[in-house]
Amino acid sequence: MTSDLFSRRAAALGGHVPTFYRQPLEIVRGEGVYVWDAQGRQYLDCYNNVPHVGHCHPRVVEAIAQQAATLNTHTRYLHPMVVEYVERLCAKFDHGLTQAILVCTGSEANDVALRMAQAVTGARGVIATDATYHGNTSAVSALSTRRPPIGGYPSHVRLVPAPEAGMTGVEFASNVAAAIAELEAAGEGFSGLMLCPFFANEAFPTVAPGFLRATEQVVRDAGGLIMADEVQPGFGRLGSHWWGHDWIGLVPDIVTIGKPMANGHPVAAVVTRPDIMEGFRSAFGYFNTFGGNPVSSAAALATLDVIEDERLVQNAATVGLHVTQMLRDLDHPFLHEVRGAGLFFGIEFRKDGAPATDFVAELVEQVVARGVLLNKIGRHGEVLKMRPPMPFSHQNAEHLVQVLDDALRGTPLDA
C-alpha cells in the first residue's frame, strides 16, 4: 500500500525526503504523456520535463536495452557513440560552442561550468539571481536560494534581484554591474554570471527577447563568462528555438544541459568553446566515470532522433500557442497573468494585489485530484507551473484547460 511504502521510505531514506502533493502518489507506470498510480488511476502529466519525448518512449528504451546488452564502460576506452552524440549535439549550437563534456546530472554540469569560468578568468566571484536553483553540489548549492548554505553565502557569491514585472533589462544589468563591483572590491574577482535564460525557477517572468543584451555587455566588459543553464528550457521546449539563450538573444560562453537529454536516463553535459575547454582541461584534468558511457550515449542519441523525427520542437510551438490562448480565456478573480513559451507555461494568481500563495497550493491539490499533474513555482508559490512532455497534443491541452477550469471553480476563494 502507498501509505506503508511512505513509512518504509522514511525509515530507509530518512525524514524530510521531498514528495509532491499532500497525499504522495505511488507512480508505477508511464507511457507517452500519461502515468498510472498503484491503484491503476491514470494521470495526464503536465509537469515532468525529464521524459522529454514521452514516458518510456520505445525507441529510447530499445536503444538502452541493446547497448546495455552489448557493452557499457567508461570513456577512457575509445568508443564511437559518445563522439557521435557530441558531434550531433554541438551541431545544434551556434556561437562557437563545439565541444562538450558529458556528466550524469545537471548539478554536475553546473559545477563543471563554474570551474571552467574559474580556470579561464583566474577568479572565483560568481553571480546568480536571488530566486534561482542550479543544483545540489556544494559549489552550485551556494547559488541556490531555496535553502541558504549553512553559515551563510560564501564571500565569492553575489545574488542579484530576479527579473519581475516592471523590471527593465537595463535595471537588471545595473544590478549585475553593482555585484561585479562588490566582488572586485572584496578581492574575489569576477568569473561569470550563471542564469537560466528562461528564468525558469524565478517563475519564468514575462521578459522579451533582448532583455539580457545590456547584461551581456556588462559581463563582457568585466572579463567574465556567461553560463546558460538550459536544463529546463533546452531541447526545443520553448518551441521557437532549440535553446533558451537563442530565444532571449543571449550569446553564452558555456551552456549546461541535463534532465531532458536522455529521456530519464541520467545524462547531462557542458557545452563550450575549444579555448574554454582547453583552459579547464589543463587546470583540472577532469574525468567522470559514468559521463558519456555507451549506454548513456545511446539513450541520448535515441532521444535526439525522436525529437527530430517526430518534429517535437514544432509541436511545442503550435500546441504551446494553443494552450496559452485557452488559458487566457479562463475567468477567475485571482488570475493575474498567463505566461510562458512553447510547452513551458503557467498562470500567476494574486489576491487583493498580493501573491495568492494559499490559493495556488490548494488549486494544485484540486487539479491533481482530477487526474492532472502540475505544480507551483515563484518566490511565494503564486505561479502555477506546467511543463509537460514534448508529445503533448492539442487534445491533451484541451483536457488540461477543462480540468483546470473545473478546479478553479471548485477551489474556495478563501483557501
Secondary structure as UniProt FT lines:
FT   HELIX           2..13
FT   TURN            15..16
FT   STRAND          27..32
FT   STRAND          34..37
FT   TURN            38..39
FT   STRAND          42..45
FT   TURN            52..53
FT   HELIX           58..68
FT   TURN            69..70
FT   TURN            75..76
FT   HELIX           80..90
FT   TURN            91..92
FT   TURN            95..96
FT   STRAND          99..103
FT   HELIX           106..121
FT   STRAND          126..129
FT   TURN            130..131
FT   HELIX           138..141
FT   TURN            142..143
FT   TURN            150..151
FT   TURN            155..156
FT   STRAND          157..160
FT   TURN            165..166
FT   HELIX           169..185
FT   TURN            186..187
FT   STRAND          192..195
FT   TURN            197..198
FT   TURN            200..203
FT   TURN            209..212
FT   HELIX           213..221
FT   TURN            222..223
FT   STRAND          225..229
FT   TURN            231..238
FT   HELIX           244..248
FT   STRAND          254..257
FT   HELIX           259..262
FT   TURN            263..264
FT   STRAND          268..272
FT   HELIX           274..284
FT   TURN            291..292
FT   HELIX           294..309
FT   TURN            310..311
FT   HELIX           312..328
FT   TURN            333..334
FT   STRAND          335..341
FT   TURN            342..343
FT   STRAND          344..351
FT   TURN            352..353
FT   STRAND          354..355
FT   HELIX           357..369
FT   TURN            370..371
FT   STRAND          372..373
FT   STRAND          375..377
FT   TURN            379..380
FT   STRAND          383..386
FT   TURN            390..391
FT   HELIX           394..410
FT   TURN            413..414
//
